[in-house]
Amino acid sequence: MNGELPVKRENEFSYRICYREGFQDFAAELEKDQIQFYRACIVTDSTVGALYADTLAQQLKSCCHKVTVFTFPAGEENKNIETVQEVYEHLIQEGFDRKDMLIALGGGVTGDLTGFVAATYLRGIRFIQVPTTLLSQVDSSIGGKTGVDFRKYKNMVGAFHQPSLVYMNLSTLASLNEEQFSCGMAEIIKAGLIADQSFFHWLSENHEGIQKRNSKLLAEMIYRSCKIKGDVVEEDPTEKGIRAILNFGHTIGHAVEKLKDFSMLHGQCVAAGYVAAAYLSLQRGLISTEDLFEIEKINRMYGLPNRVSDLDAKDVLAATKKDKKMSQGSIKFVLLQKMGTAIVDTSLTDDEILCGIQYILGE
């Protein structure tokens, strides 16, 4: 399926999200938006670069004078200031200036890191997102959030910097293993939970075809998920209000991710995190026990965890306090007002949050 989705907000940002089955018209898409530049640097990791960097570089040679590739070791542990400094050094040595552009080729780690470099190198240059994982296609490539981890504090250093284009090659999903694919499903399920109950039910009803990676179902699923996030981002591009609902499951999820030393993947941690948030929503009388069971059921369908082991609940609670989603000393916690509608709450007590954490720890 070929298609596109505009993401626009007057005087703030405007870019297209393209859906394609290959890279063959990548250069044409740049020219369509009159994205002209002298040099392009493809930033990618060691896994994705081996699969797609040469193909993308060949496409770029038709529309720029010079193409370079910067490859860093794959893994969340390399999304840090040290890697950013290495990219800076590469760009300086290759003579990159403000007319040039970065290409983020890979998953969320690559997109976050490349976007942060683009936001800060020479006070900001353009970049393009080319997400290759399901998670990055539906989440990190859209919305302009960039950032790197600082001493294992996730995404603590970052900036808002919108891409000039998001180009999705859906055929790259075929190279994902089951674990990587299920991690992307966590963000997609989250989108239905916070904004579209009918989409949540559609994901449940079509899980067999989606798991078999039926191309038509995948295209519709990615489009609908991106539409949800795009609408929220358009209303609140710098997270001063409603955009915070996109953090559903992330407060506890990020704490788990950190304490597990990133041995659990991001999507797995988010899935466990939104189960905890759903349990707290139940305790507040906002959703029913049946709703919570439906959330846990769909996680099982897609191979996502409902429980986490080998952590201390008080350690997880302490880690949530070091999350960037704090407001005047209170955690901005996202709850479900009902299935398909989320709210931001700053009134949860430590005891309440601890109760949610204990639920997913099986205590």
ZABARO-805588 format. One line per field, with one value per residue (C-alpha): residue in three letters; x, y negated, z negated; residue number from 1. Coordinates in Angstrom, 3 decimals, m for minus. Layout:
<pts>
aa = (ala  ...)
X = (X  ...)
Y = (Y  ...)
Z = (Z  ...)
i = (NUM  ...)
</pts>
This chain:
<pts>
aa = (met  asn  gly  glu  leu  pro  val  lys  arg  glu  asn  glu  phe  ser  tyr  arg  ile  cys  tyr  arg  glu  gly  phe  gln  asp  phe  ala  ala  glu  leu  glu  lys  asp  gln  ile  gln  phe  tyr  arg  ala  cys  ile  val  thr  asp  ser  thr  val  gly  ala  leu  tyr  ala  asp  thr  leu  ala  gln  gln  leu  lys  ser  cys  cys  his  lys  val  thr  val  phe  thr  phe  pro  ala  gly  glu  glu  asn  lys  asn  ile  glu  thr  val  gln  glu  val  tyr  glu  his  leu  ile  gln  glu  gly  phe  asp  arg  lys  asp  met  leu  ile  ala  leu  gly  gly  gly  val  thr  gly  asp  leu  thr  gly  phe  val  ala  ala  thr  tyr  leu  arg  gly  ile  arg  phe  ile  gln  val  pro  thr  thr  leu  leu  ser  gln  val  asp  ser  ser  ile  gly  gly  lys  thr  gly  val  asp  phe  arg  lys  tyr  lys  asn  met  val  gly  ala  phe  his  gln  pro  ser  leu  val  tyr  met  asn  leu  ser  thr  leu  ala  ser  leu  asn  glu  glu  gln  phe  ser  cys  gly  met  ala  glu  ile  ile  lys  ala  gly  leu  ile  ala  asp  gln  ser  phe  phe  his  trp  leu  ser  glu  asn  his  glu  gly  ile  gln  lys  arg  asn  ser  lys  leu  leu  ala  glu  met  ile  tyr  arg  ser  cys  lys  ile  lys  gly  asp  val  val  glu  glu  asp  pro  thr  glu  lys  gly  ile  arg  ala  ile  leu  asn  phe  gly  his  thr  ile  gly  his  ala  val  glu  lys  leu  lys  asp  phe  ser  met  leu  his  gly  gln  cys  val  ala  ala  gly  tyr  val  ala  ala  ala  tyr  leu  ser  leu  gln  arg  gly  leu  ile  ser  thr  glu  asp  leu  phe  glu  ile  glu  lys  ile  asn  arg  met  tyr  gly  leu  pro  asn  arg  val  ser  asp  leu  asp  ala  lys  asp  val  leu  ala  ala  thr  lys  lys  asp  lys  lys  met  ser  gln  gly  ser  ile  lys  phe  val  leu  leu  gln  lys  met  gly  thr  ala  ile  val  asp  thr  ser  leu  thr  asp  asp  glu  ile  leu  cys  gly  ile  gln  tyr  ile  leu  gly  glu)
X = (0.000  1.291  m0.147  0.557  m0.700  m0.091  0.976  0.528  0.269  0.424  3.623  5.009  5.529  4.375  5.557  4.259  4.278  4.754  3.915  5.728  6.697  10.338  12.962  12.775  11.051  12.825  14.674  11.470  9.700  12.449  12.167  8.372  8.779  11.614  13.986  17.295  20.638  24.312  25.314  23.370  24.542  22.731  22.871  22.133  23.036  25.138  22.119  19.940  22.865  23.972  20.495  19.490  22.200  23.707  20.290  19.303  22.687  22.261  18.895  20.364  23.173  20.712  19.756  22.804  26.492  27.812  26.457  28.137  27.095  27.674  27.142  27.052  26.704  23.086  21.407  19.685  22.871  24.460  21.764  23.891  25.909  29.086  27.520  26.124  29.653  30.923  28.267  29.196  32.846  31.873  29.765  32.495  35.163  32.911  32.155  28.410  26.692  23.140  22.140  22.813  20.648  20.674  18.764  17.713  17.646  16.536  14.384  13.541  17.062  18.413  15.543  15.811  19.585  19.674  16.899  18.775  21.945  19.929  18.355  21.689  24.311  24.863  21.747  19.595  19.686  17.063  16.562  14.373  12.971  13.213  11.852  12.413  10.699  7.013  7.649  9.448  6.941  3.987  5.665  9.116  9.332  6.230  5.900  9.377  10.499  14.225  16.560  19.226  19.646  21.815  23.501  20.654  17.956  15.857  15.441  16.451  18.306  16.401  14.700  11.636  12.779  10.351  11.508  11.150  9.637  8.805  9.344  8.124  9.166  6.648  8.606  11.241  8.781  9.450  12.938  11.658  11.650  8.557  9.820  10.532  7.140  5.267  7.075  5.638  2.185  2.408  2.363  m0.421  m2.579  m1.838  m3.144  m6.485  m6.725  m6.179  m8.105  m10.147  m11.958  m13.164  m9.535  m8.653  m11.425  m10.326  m6.835  m8.324  m10.605  m7.839  m4.964  m4.446  m3.999  m1.856  0.366  0.767  1.746  m1.000  0.086  m3.372  m4.034  m0.596  m1.087  m4.471  m3.161  m0.144  m2.227  m4.835  m2.226  m0.253  m3.476  m4.204  m0.733  m0.673  m3.952  m2.703  0.648  m1.015  m3.074  m0.134  3.268  5.427  3.524  2.014  m1.347  m3.154  m0.026  0.852  m1.783  0.669  2.706  0.097  2.051  5.386  5.872  6.073  7.287  10.367  11.134  10.986  13.123  15.797  15.843  16.006  19.078  17.291  17.197  13.456  12.608  10.807  7.508  7.467  7.976  5.256  2.836  3.437  3.263  m0.163  m1.461  m0.398  m2.052  m5.223  m5.265  m5.009  m7.835  m9.901  m9.084  m10.280  m13.566  m12.939  m12.924  m14.319  m12.619  m13.713  m11.906  m8.686  m9.019  m9.518  m6.257  m4.397  m5.990  m4.835  m1.323  m1.289  m2.532  0.463  3.089  3.368  3.890  1.291  3.674  7.302  9.585  12.696  12.114  11.315  8.150  9.672  12.649  10.270  8.355  11.588  12.603  9.299  10.233  13.310  11.259  11.036  7.228  7.117  5.119  6.073  7.091  4.043  3.992  1.861  0.219  m1.993  m5.114  m8.019  m11.167  m12.838  m11.719  m10.655  m10.272  m7.271  m6.753  m3.709  m3.836  m1.405  m3.271  m2.144  m0.459  2.695  0.646  m1.692  1.156  2.870  m0.326  m0.245  3.398  2.731  m0.059  2.284  4.939  2.384  2.568)
Y = (0.000  m3.432  m6.467  m9.452  m11.324  m15.054  m16.344  m20.091  m22.983  m26.495  m28.383  m25.404  m22.392  m20.753  m17.472  m14.385  m10.782  m8.543  m4.837  m2.852  0.730  m0.092  m2.832  m3.256  m6.666  m8.106  m10.767  m11.678  m12.280  m14.670  m16.583  m16.695  m18.676  m20.710  m19.349  m20.285  m19.881  m19.540  m16.750  m13.965  m11.848  m8.566  m7.787  m4.135  m1.302  1.746  4.027  1.854  0.310  3.698  4.262  0.929  m1.784  m1.046  m1.007  m4.323  m5.883  m4.982  m6.739  m9.864  m10.171  m11.419  m14.480  m15.487  m16.084  m13.914  m11.024  m9.729  m6.973  m7.073  m3.681  m3.141  0.143  1.283  1.091  m1.315  m1.515  m3.492  m6.193  m8.556  m11.766  m9.902  m8.670  m12.150  m13.564  m11.006  m12.080  m15.744  m14.865  m13.065  m16.004  m18.533  m16.497  m16.049  m19.799  m19.657  m23.038  m24.315  m23.546  m19.852  m17.104  m14.005  m10.803  m8.662  m5.094  m2.599  m2.158  m4.461  m4.615  m5.853  m8.278  m9.799  m10.151  m11.524  m13.990  m15.270  m15.728  m17.567  m19.815  m20.808  m20.713  m24.301  m25.195  m23.021  m21.402  m19.422  m15.694  m12.941  m9.991  m6.605  m4.267  m0.552  1.025  1.167  m0.669  m3.557  m3.768  m4.281  m6.152  m7.721  m8.917  m11.117  m14.233  m15.745  m14.440  m13.762  m12.775  m10.561  m8.735  m10.251  m7.864  m5.360  m8.011  m7.480  m10.414  m12.896  m15.134  m16.154  m18.745  m19.179  m19.152  m18.220  m16.122  m17.426  m14.101  m10.684  m7.945  m4.468  m1.451  1.113  3.994  3.537  5.060  8.460  8.435  8.023  10.958  11.759  9.917  6.710  6.883  7.365  4.361  2.178  3.548  2.139  m1.451  m0.605  0.950  m2.119  m4.371  m2.573  m2.640  m6.383  m7.652  m5.110  m2.192  m0.877  m0.637  1.296  3.801  3.962  4.946  7.741  8.992  8.997  10.281  13.486  11.668  8.982  11.612  13.227  9.736  9.454  6.425  4.838  5.177  3.804  0.804  m0.016  0.542  m1.716  m4.416  m4.453  m4.466  m7.298  m9.246  m9.079  m10.278  m12.899  m14.419  m14.664  m16.131  m18.654  m19.939  m20.070  m19.869  m20.661  m18.665  m21.506  m19.789  m16.929  m15.402  m14.021  m11.285  m9.653  m8.774  m6.228  m3.311  m5.101  m6.399  m2.966  m1.467  m3.702  m2.930  0.797  0.349  m1.483  0.925  3.879  2.199  2.254  6.081  5.726  3.977  0.635  1.990  4.761  2.242  m0.047  2.905  3.782  0.072  m0.432  2.660  0.987  m2.277  m0.393  1.265  m2.180  m3.379  m0.437  m1.342  m4.899  m3.480  m4.725  m1.381  2.067  5.320  6.645  3.741  4.594  8.243  7.189  5.238  8.184  10.490  8.429  8.299  12.096  12.183  10.161  11.731  8.781  9.096  8.325  8.923  8.132  10.164  9.667  6.032  4.328  2.232  m0.563  m0.757  m1.120  m3.861  m5.722  m5.460  m7.026  m10.129  m10.587  m10.509  m13.686  m13.595  m15.444  m18.611  m20.631  m17.497  m15.451  m12.725  m13.487  m10.080  m9.060  m7.081  m5.765  m7.786  m5.004  m2.644  m4.885  m8.049  m9.059  m11.788  m13.252  m13.053  m14.651  m13.610  m9.984  m9.297  m7.258  m4.519  m4.363  m4.211  m1.580  0.460  0.390  1.408  4.275  5.469  6.019  7.514  10.083  9.034)
Z = (0.000  0.956  m0.753  m2.925  m5.935  m6.442  m9.843  m9.968  m12.373  m11.021  m11.888  m13.832  m11.610  m8.417  m6.984  m5.230  m6.403  m3.362  m3.233  m0.558  0.257  0.981  1.245  5.018  4.965  1.922  3.933  5.773  2.472  1.388  4.626  4.303  1.087  2.617  m0.004  1.559  m0.133  0.678  m1.683  m3.370  m6.261  m6.886  m10.595  m11.297  m13.632  m12.893  m12.369  m10.120  m8.245  m6.965  m5.498  m3.989  m4.111  m0.697  1.000  m0.541  0.250  3.915  3.950  2.357  4.880  7.477  5.408  3.387  3.986  1.195  m0.874  m4.014  m6.420  m10.170  m11.834  m15.598  m17.524  m17.810  m21.207  m23.604  m25.653  m22.789  m22.718  m24.756  m24.723  m23.743  m20.487  m19.817  m20.138  m17.635  m15.122  m15.678  m14.963  m11.749  m10.536  m11.312  m9.549  m6.507  m6.369  m7.016  m7.272  m7.753  m4.158  m4.683  m6.153  m8.323  m7.530  m10.503  m9.164  m11.782  m14.857  m17.732  m19.118  m15.790  m15.247  m18.721  m18.528  m14.980  m15.712  m18.751  m16.697  m14.028  m16.682  m18.192  m15.423  m14.246  m16.305  m14.096  m10.665  m8.786  m9.087  m7.675  m9.565  m7.796  m10.495  m9.902  m12.930  m13.746  m17.017  m15.343  m12.476  m14.787  m17.625  m17.783  m14.155  m14.547  m16.664  m16.757  m20.150  m20.131  m22.917  m24.408  m27.690  m30.392  m32.837  m32.311  m32.845  m29.751  m27.316  m30.010  m27.505  m24.389  m22.212  m20.033  m16.413  m13.650  m10.685  m7.140  m6.042  m7.476  m4.911  m5.864  m3.828  m5.069  m3.550  m6.268  m8.753  m7.185  m8.711  m12.284  m14.663  m16.733  m19.810  m17.870  m16.167  m19.437  m20.943  m18.208  m18.961  m22.501  m21.202  m18.750  m21.478  m23.614  m20.840  m20.847  m24.622  m24.929  m21.899  m19.920  m21.549  m18.178  m17.004  m20.165  m19.391  m15.723  m16.876  m18.962  m16.195  m13.562  m15.699  m13.708  m10.391  m11.968  m13.589  m10.154  m8.891  m6.311  m4.285  m3.993  m7.707  m8.573  m6.312  m7.848  m11.376  m10.917  m9.231  m12.007  m14.756  m13.115  m12.601  m16.330  m17.270  m14.505  m15.683  m19.268  m18.231  m15.934  m18.854  m21.278  m19.533  m22.587  m25.231  m27.216  m27.534  m25.825  m24.270  m27.701  m27.185  m24.761  m27.865  m28.973  m30.444  m30.170  m33.720  m35.314  m32.028  m31.914  m35.560  m34.844  m31.735  m33.704  m36.650  m34.272  m32.752  m29.374  m29.331  m28.676  m25.418  m25.438  m24.114  m26.698  m29.497  m28.121  m27.952  m31.600  m32.431  m30.886  m32.683  m35.940  m34.827  m33.880  m37.309  m38.935  m36.676  m37.962  m41.577  m40.882  m39.548  m36.010  m34.162  m34.968  m35.903  m32.505  m30.806  m32.651  m31.644  m28.000  m28.126  m29.608  m27.029  m24.055  m25.515  m25.600  m22.002  m20.855  m23.095  m25.479  m29.243  m31.889  m34.760  m35.595  m37.849  m39.970  m40.946  m44.235  m44.143  m46.226  m43.851  m40.906  m42.720  m43.457  m39.791  m38.676  m40.677  m38.475  m35.298  m33.236  m33.463  m36.785  m37.489  m40.596  m42.439  m41.386  m38.778  m35.735  m35.572  m32.647  m33.517  m31.469  m32.040  m30.088  m27.338  m24.460  m26.540  m28.664  m31.254  m32.987  m36.785  m39.243  m42.392  m42.697  m46.013  m46.397  m48.030  m45.036  m42.535  m44.672  m44.526  m40.721  m40.684  m43.084  m40.791  m37.833  m40.137  m41.249  m44.902)
i = (1  2  3  4  5  6  7  8  9  10  11  12  13  14  15  16  17  18  19  20  21  22  23  24  25  26  27  28  29  30  31  32  33  34  35  36  37  38  39  40  41  42  43  44  45  46  47  48  49  50  51  52  53  54  55  56  57  58  59  60  61  62  63  64  65  66  67  68  69  70  71  72  73  74  75  76  77  78  79  80  81  82  83  84  85  86  87  88  89  90  91  92  93  94  95  96  97  98  99  100  101  102  103  104  105  106  107  108  109  110  111  112  113  114  115  116  117  118  119  120  121  122  123  124  125  126  127  128  129  130  131  132  133  134  135  136  137  138  139  140  141  142  143  144  145  146  147  148  149  150  151  152  153  154  155  156  157  158  159  160  161  162  163  164  165  166  167  168  169  170  171  172  173  174  175  176  177  178  179  180  181  182  183  184  185  186  187  188  189  190  191  192  193  194  195  196  197  198  199  200  201  202  203  204  205  206  207  208  209  210  211  212  213  214  215  216  217  218  219  220  221  222  223  224  225  226  227  228  229  230  231  232  233  234  235  236  237  238  239  240  241  242  243  244  245  246  247  248  249  250  251  252  253  254  255  256  257  258  259  260  261  262  263  264  265  266  267  268  269  270  271  272  273  274  275  276  277  278  279  280  281  282  283  284  285  286  287  288  289  290  291  292  293  294  295  296  297  298  299  300  301  302  303  304  305  306  307  308  309  310  311  312  313  314  315  316  317  318  319  320  321  322  323  324  325  326  327  328  329  330  331  332  333  334  335  336  337  338  339  340  341  342  343  344  345  346  347  348  349  350  351  352  353  354  355  356  357  358  359  360  361  362  363)
</pts>
